[in-house]
Amino acid sequence: MTKTSKPSSTYATDNQRGPRDLREWMGAIESDGGLLRIAAPVDVQEELAAATYMVAQDENSPALLFENLENDASGTSILSNMLGASNRRYALAVGLDPDLSTRELILATRDRSKRTLAPVDVPSDTAPVNEIVITGDEIDLTQLPVPHFWPRDGGKYIGTGDITFTQDPESGRINVGCYRQMLHGPRRVGMYCSPGKHGLLDREAWWARGKDCEVVVAYGIDPVPFMVAAQSYGSDVSELDIIGGLVGSPMELTDGVATSLPIPARAEIVIEGTVSKDDLAMEGPLGEFTGYYGRPESPQPVIDVKALHMRKQPIMTAALMADYPACEIGAYYAVMRSAAIWDDLDRFGIPGVQSVYCHPAAASSWGMTVVSIKQQYAGHTAQVLSAAAQCPAGSYFTKWIIAVDEDVDPTDINQVLWALSTRANPADDIDLQRRTWSTGLDPSQFPPEDRPYGSKALIDACKPHKHLAEFPVRTMVRKSVHDRVADRWEEMKLPGQPPLLSALDDIED
């Protein structure tokens, strides 16, 4: 049996960099046909979200820039479906070839993730985000066109496609997270963090010292910081260094005017403020990445906004949370999470891993992980399943962990279903883990008091190791015939391009 794939040189792009900011990236995707500008008037009260959801039912839908928002006097535009289900827009964000396959994007992302670049400071008077600076009682965030996404949301959410800076009071590490933020008033913004997230741990650490927690939030940001902010890293890791490594150039920061934290110099809209333990407001619900409304209304901490920085005619990034393919946490998250889990398995020293994929339709890549392996010893599959289920990048929420053989492409759900149906015997090949780390947003855990505990199913969809020699032979195209047909593809006037088959038969002619 022979596997087929492109040579590694096709995704070696360390000499390339991604765009410096949101506007440069928008220029790149517009040139690639991936941006649609909407000049017709649109209401931010549900209409914008409805249009985004309906357009994004097509996995090939473009990013949407709404340039004419009803009753807005601020000159703000809103970008939605920024990344969505698009591998191409992800690739352009990090400076990779947009024609790479999903597996090649994962491999290239693994390469990129090995390098880090620390951020650089730029003078505040040259930072584009400081074209407009407003402080104190002059701030009125209600003048911005803030979306109300779903009919049963608790209010308008200014923070969905955002990044939030917090700092560990002991180490000084700056965390970059993405937390939903509901607009409460001119200078008041709710800050909801899921249990265990570093933004929550940072603010509680400050409160334990009797101090308010400083925060900086960017509401118009280029894709890479947003993508990195949604990942899981160690508590001692600053995502700022990872952002620089992925883009290929350091993230530019500048001094703020109201806190000791830096602010993103090339962002569109940034606030500075503090979060107090004693200042709470009712927050939620919000339609979430699960395709359901999240936690019911509950008291959550509020950011007391002390400074507002904006570019002229700023672009707000709004991330619709929904079922796939309309969810903003889509293709990019599948690629990045898959790369991170694969890296973890390598760090554990587990051999034989051929590929990893977290399918975006499975609750934005959180719900399912598929690992292909070349079995090398008894218990190898069980080892891989357990490690993938509990590694740092893969332990949160994931319910279904599936192992397949090396002749199955994890990125092809049709092949995965075939392996599940022909190589897995449910009575023998499913193990369960109970009381695992999950999310308070999991609707299947009922009553809600059972959250954030969950469970995992570890499914062995590989050929049984002790019967590999006797297991039925899969039907595969002979390699020599495959190569001949691929060479004659145009001559035979066959449609498209020759497909990449996951396995070929190397039987002698």
N, C-alpha and C positions, 0 to 999 in steps of 0.2 A: 504494500500500500504506500502511495506517495501523497504527501500533502502539497497543495499548491498555494502560492502567495507571491506577492511582488517582493523583489529584493529590498533589503533594509535601506539601501541608499536612497530609495524614493521618499523616505520620510526623514532623512537626516537633514535638518534645516537649522542647525545651531547658529548659522551666520545670519539668520533672519530675525526680525523683531516684529512685535505686534504694534498696533497704533498707540500713540501717546495719550490720547484721550477719546472721549465719546464722539466728538465731532470728526476726528480723523477716521475713526472706525466706521462711522456712518457713511463717510465718503467712499470707503472701500466697499462696503456692502451695497451701496447704491450703484457703484460701477459694476458690481457683480450681479445686478438685478434683484437684490435682496431687500430693498427698501421701497415702501410705497408711501408717498406723501398724500395726506388727505386734507384738502382745502375746504371742503364743505363744513359748515358749523356742526359741532358735536357737543352733546351735553355730557359732563363728567358724572352726572347722576345716573349711573347704570348703563347709559347708552354707549359710552366708550368701551366699557367692559363687555357688553353684549356684542358689539361689532368685532372686538378682538376675539372673543370666544368663537364666534361664527366663522370668521375668516380662518382661524387657526385649526379648524377641523381638517383642513388640508395640511398634511405633514410638510408640504413644500411651500407653505404660505410665507409671505415676506414679513419683515418687521414693519410696524405701522407708526408713522409719525403724524399725530393729529396737530395740525398747525392753526386751527381756528376753533377755539374752545368757547362755547357760549358764555356770555357774561364775564369774560376775563379781561381785565384791564392791565394785567402785568406783562403781557407779551410772552407768556410761557407756552411752550409746546409740550406735548406728552408723547414719549416713545413707549409703545407696548409691543408685545410679542418680540421682544428684543432678540432673544436667542431661540426660544421655543423648541421645536423639533428639528432645528436646522444644524446639521453637522458643518455645513459650509460657513455659517456665520460664526460658529465656534472656532473653526480653523482660521478664519480671517482675524479673529480677535487675538490669537496668539502667534500670528505670522506663519502659519503652516499652509501647505498646499490644500486648497478646499476640495480637491478631487481625490484625496486619500480615502480609502475604505475605513469603516468604523474600527476594525482591528488595527489598521495602520495608524489611525489617530490616537488610539490608546497607547500603542508602542511609542509614538512620537511624544505624547504627553508624559510618559514615563521618563523618557530622555530629558525632556525639559524640566521635569520636577526634581531632577538631581542637582540642578544648579540654583543658587539663590543670589540675589543682588539686593543689598541693603538700600533703603530709600535715600534720596538726597534732599537737602534743604535748598530752597530757592528764595530769593528776596520777596518779601510780601508785596512790594510795590510792582513786581513784575508778574505776580500770580494772577492768571485769568479769573480765578474765583473771586478776587477782590475788586472786580469792576464796580460792584455795589456792595457796601458794607453798612449794615443798620444795627444799632445796639439799643438795649433797654426798651422803654415803653414805645419806641417808634416801630418796633417789630409787630407785624400783623400777618401771621401765616394764613389766616382765613382769606386773605386777598389772593392767594395762589389757587389755581384750579385743581383742587385735590379730589381724586376720584372716590366715588361710592360704588364699589364693584358689584356686589350681589344684593338682591332685594332684601334679604334678611340680615345683612351685615349690621353691626352695631353703630356704625357711623362712617365717616370719611377716613381713609387711610392714606396718609402722606408717605409712610414708610413701608414699601413692599420691595421695590427694586433699589434698595438702599445698602449702604455699608455704615457700620457703627464702630467707632473707636472707644475702647475702654482700656484701663491700665491696671496691671497687678500692682498693688501698693508696696509689695515687698521686693519683687524682682525688677519692676519698672517695665516689664514686657507689655507692649501695646497689642491688644487683641483686635482683630477685624472680624466682626460678625454681621449677620444679616437678621434683623429682628423686626417683627411687624410693629408699626407705630401708628396709632390712631390719633387724629387731630382733635383736641379738646377745646382749644381756644387760641387767641392770637399768639400767646407765648407758652402754650401748654400742649405737650405731645406725650401720649402714653408710650411706654416701652415694655412690651411683653417679651420675656425670654423663657424658653422651655427649660424644664429642670435639667441640670447638669451642664448647660451651656456656659461658656467662659464669660460671656457678658454678665450673666447672672452671678457667677462666682466672684467676678471682680467687684461688682457693686456691693455685694454682701460683705466682702473683705473690707471695703472702705467703711461701710456702716459699722462693722465690728470695731473699727478704730474711732468711732464717733464722728466720722466725717462724711459729707456728701460725696457722691461719686461723679467725677467729671465725665462728660461724654461729648463726642463730636459725631455728627451724622451727616452723610452726603446723600442727597435725594436725586441727584443726576450724576451718574458715574458710568465710566466705560465698563465693558463687560467683564474684564479679567478680575478686578477687585470684587465685583459682585459675585462672580463664580467662586473665587477663592473663599470669600466670606461665608459661603454656604457649605464649605467642606468641614471635615473634622480633623483637627491636628492636635498634637500634644499641648499641654497647658504651658509649656515653656517655649513654644514656637510662636514667633511673630509672623503673621500672614503677610506683613509688608515685604519681607525678604522673599517669600514665595511668589508674590505678585511680580516683583522685579525679574525673578528668574523665568517665569512663564512668558512674560512679555518680551524679555530680552533687553530691557533697559530699566534703570531704577525708577521707582515711583517717586514723583515729585511732591514734596510736602513743604508747607510754609507755616509760619507762626500764626496762631489765632490772636484774638484780642480780648477774650473773656475767660479762657482756661489755660492750663499749662500744656494741654495736648496740642500736637500739630494738626493741621487740616490739609486735606488733599488739594494741592495747588491748582489742578486742572479740572476739578469737579464743576458741576453746573450750579448746584445749590447746596450750601452747607450751613448747619446750625451748630452752635456751641452752647452747652448748658450743663446743668447739674441735676442729679437725681437724688432725692432725699428719701430716707426710709419712711418718713411720716407723711409724705405727700402722695396720696393714692387717689385714683379716680376709676370709675367703672369702665371696663374695656371689653370689647368683643360683643358678639362673635364676629368671625371673619371666615368667608369661604376659603378653605385651605387646599394644600396640594393633594390631599386625599380625595378631593371631589366632594367633600362634605363640609358643613360648617364646623368650625373648631370648637374650642372650649366655650361654654356659655359665658355670658357676661360675668365678670368678676373684678374686684379691685386690683389694680396694677399700678406700679410706680409711674410717676409723671416727670418728664424732662422739663425743667424750668429753663426756657430758652433765653439766653443772655446776648447772643449775637447771631446775625444772619448775614451770610456772604452769598453773592449771586453774580453770575455772568449776566450781561445784558441779553435780553431775549433768551432766558435759560430753557433748557430741555430737562423736564422731569422724567425719570425712568420709573415706569409703573409695571410691576410684575404681577400678572394675573395668576392666581392660584386656582387650579381647576384639574379636572381629569385630563389625561393625555389624549390628543396631542396639543391641547390648548394651554397646558401649564408652562409657565416660564421656566420651571425646573424640569427640563426635558433632556434633549440630546447632549447638551454640554455636561450635565450632571452625570449622565450615564457614562460618558467617556472618562471624566475625571475620577469618579468613584471607582470605576473599574480599574483604572491605572493605579490608584492608591491601594486597593485590595491586593492586586498583583504584586505591588512593591512589598506589602506586608508579608505575603506568602514567601517571597524571596528572602526577606530578612529573617524569617523563621527557619530558613534553610531547607525548605521542602522542595524536593526535585520534581521534575517532570511536568510542571505547569506549562500548558501551551497557550492558554488565553483565558481571560476573565471578562464577563460582561454583566452589567446590571441593567436590565431592560427598563427603559423609561416609562413604558405603559404600566409597569408595576409600581404605582404610587410614586411617580417621579424618580424611579430607580432605587427607591428605598426598599421596596418589597421583595425583590428577587435578585439573587446572585447566581450566575451559572459559571462554573469553572471546568475547562477541559484539561485533561491530564493524560499523560502517557504512563500507564500503570507499570510500576517497577518492582513492587514487592507486596506481600500480603499485608492488608491493612492500610495501604497507601491511600485508597479512596476515602476511607473513614478519617484518616489524618487530615486530608485536604478539606473535607467537609467541616470538621470541627474547627480547623484553623480559620477558614473563610467565614464561619459563623461568628467567631469571637475575636477576630483581629481588630485593631483600633479603627480601621477605616470601614469595616463591614458589620460591626456588632450592633449599631443603633438601628432598631426597628425591623430590620430585614427578617422576613418570615420564612422564605423559601430559599434554601441553598441546595443547588443541584450540581452534581458532578457528572460529566459526560466524558467519553473517550476522545482521543486526539483527532478522530475522523469526523467529529461533530463541531461545527462552528457555533460558539455560544451566542454570537451576534445574530444568528439566523433562528428566529423563534420556531420556524417550521421544522428545522433539524432538531431543535431541542425537544419539541413535542414528539417527533418521531422516536428519539432516543427514550423518552419517558414511556412511550407506548410499546416499545419493542425490547427494551433492555432492563426495565425496572419492574420488579414484582412487588406490589405494595406490601404484602404480608412480610416480606423479608428485607426490603430495601429502604424503609423509611424509619428514621430515628427521630425522637423529639427531645428538645431542650425546653425546660419550663422556667418560669420566673426570670426571663431574660430582660435586658435593657430595651425599652421601647419608648413610645411617645405618648404624651397626653392627648394627642390628636387622633389616635387610632380608634375609629368607630367600632371596630369588631370587638374591642374590649368593653364589655358591658356587664354590670353597671360601671360608670366612669371611675368610681372609687378604686377599681382594679388597676387603673393606669398609674404610672407608666410601665408596669410590668407587662411582658408579653411572652411569646413562645416561638420556637423555630422548628421547622421540619427540615431535616437533612435527608436528601433524597439521592440515593445511589442509582444513577441511570447509566452506569458503565456496564460493560460485559463483566460477568463474574470472574474475578482474578483466577480462582482455582480451576476454571473451565475455559480459559482463553483459547487453548489449543483446539478444543472441540466445538467452540461456539460457532453457529452458522456464519458463513461468509457473506458479507454485505455485497450487494450488487453495485459495481462501480464501473465507470468508463475506463477502458484500457488506456494507459498513459500515451502510448504511441499514437493511438487513434485520436485521443483528445488533442494532442499537439498538431496532428494533421488537419483536423477540423478547424482548430483555432487559426492556423496559418491560412486556410482557405475561406475564412469567414466572409470576407468581402467578395471573393470570387463567387461564392454560393449565394450572395445577396441575402444573408441572414440578418435579422434585425439587431440593432444596437451593437454592443461589444461582447466578445466571448466572456461568459461568466467565470468567476473564480470558484472552482469546485473545491470543497473542503478535503476531498480524498479522491485518489485515482488508483486503479488496479495496475500494479507493476508486474503482472504475470508476463512471462516471456511470450513473444509473438510466435 
